[in-house]
Amino acid sequence: MTFVYVFVLVVLSFCALWVWKRVGEPAAARPWRAYRAASSTEGVLAAQLAAGDITDDQYADAMAELAAKHC
């Protein structure tokens, strides 16, 4: 039983070290997580909101304006 505990501890340690090395890694080093540009107006607004470029009120106003144009 002690072997199982030690084995699990070693495996978890290796996993933690493997993940820890990748924290703060630049996006260029992770091409599988490359940023995709938004392809719609709603996507652009959501990306700006997530990035903090616009406020919640600005987002809501822009979405209301888009909705009014489509009706």
Buried (B, 14 or more C-beta within 10 A) or exposed (E): EEEEEEEEEEEEEEEEEEEEEEEEEEEEEEEEEEEEEEEEEEEEBBBBBEEEEBEEEEBEEBBEEEEEEEE
